Amino acid sequence: MVIGIGIDIIEIDRIKKSVDTFGDSFLNKIYTKNELDYCLAKHNKYQHLAARFAAKEAIYKALTTGWEKDATWKSMEITNESNGLPVVKFFGNLKDFISDDKDIKISLSHSDNYVTAVAIIYKKS
């Protein structure tokens, strides 16, 4: 059973402009250390930063189940499994939300200029 669904799209250039304008204060507000280590090591770092930004926005939208008040930029971390599948790890109160009976799936896609993300929170059967 689907509990929440969220989607987001963002221009990669918007993230680049934010990094250029605000530098580390922007990066450290939005991303965890692990996310920064991963994204900044990539050739196309802005695309990867934008993907994580969009994923967090999509997750926030999916959390309109009452838990969105506990969501902050750094209360979630977007990583990849060894096969490239994106996954989210929650911290703080959000960690309690995804328990044995719930799960979340995220999907990311990008073009040269845009990144989109979808998040679906569902109750396991």
N, C-alpha and C positions, 0 to 999 in steps of 0.2 A: 504494500500500500504506500503510495507517494504521500509524504508529509509536507514537502516543500520543494519548489523548483525555482531556479533563478538563472538569468542569462545576462551577459554583459558584452559589449563591444567597445573597443577603444582604439584610437589612432596611435600607432607606435610613436609618431612624432610628438604627440602630447606628452608622453613619458620622457622622451629625450629633452624636450623643452623644460620640463620640471626639473630634471637632473641638472641641465645646464644652468638654470636659474637658481635653484635652491641647494644643489649639491648634496653633501652628506646629510644635511638636516632633513631633506626629503627622503633620501634612501633609508636612513635610520628610523624614520617615522613609520614607513610602510613595510619594510622588509626585515626578516630575521637575518641573523648572521649567516645561517646556512643558505638561505635564498640568495643573499648577496654574493657569497663565495661562488655559488653555482653560476649565477647570471653574469657576473662581472668577468668570469673566466672565458665566456663565450665570445666568439667573433661578432655575432649579432646580439650583443648584450641588451639593447633596448627592446628587441623583440621578446626576449625572455623576461625582462622586467615587466613589460606590458602584459604578457601572458599571466604572470602571477598577480598583477594588479587586477586584471579582468576576472580571474578566478576568485579572488577574495570578494570582489563586488558581487559576483554571481552567488557565492556562498551566503553572503549577507542577505541577499534577496530571498534565498531559499529558507533562511532562518526566520521568516516571518511567522514563526510558530511560537513566539514569545521569548526566544533565546537571543534575538538580534541585539537586545540591550547589553548583552555580555560580549558581543563581538567587537573586537578592535582589530586594527591592521595586524598586530603582532600576536593576537590570540589564535592565529591560524598560520600554518606554514605549508607552502606548496612544494612538494618534491616529486621526484620521478622514481618509479620502480626500475629495476635493471632493464626491463623491456621497453622503457620509455613512457609507460602509463603514468599519467599524473595522479597524485594522491594528495590528500590533505591530512595534516596532523593538527589537532586542537590542543590548546593550552588553557589553563585556568578553568573557569566555570564551564566553558564550552566543551572541555574534555568530558565532563559528566553527561553532556547532552547525547553524545554519540556513545551509546552503551551497547550491551550485548544484543539488544533488540532493534537497533537502528544502524544504518550505514549511510554513507554518502559517496556518490560517484561524481567525478568531474571530468569534463572533456574540454580540451583546448584546441583551437584551430587558428591559423594565421595565414595572411597573404603578405605581400611586400609592405603594405601600409596599415593593415588592421589586424587586431587579435580579437577573437571572440571566445567566451567561456560559458559553459553550462554546468550547473550544479543541481543534482537531484538527491534529496534526502528521502529515504524510504524506511519503512518498518519491515524488518525481516519476518518471514513467515515461520 
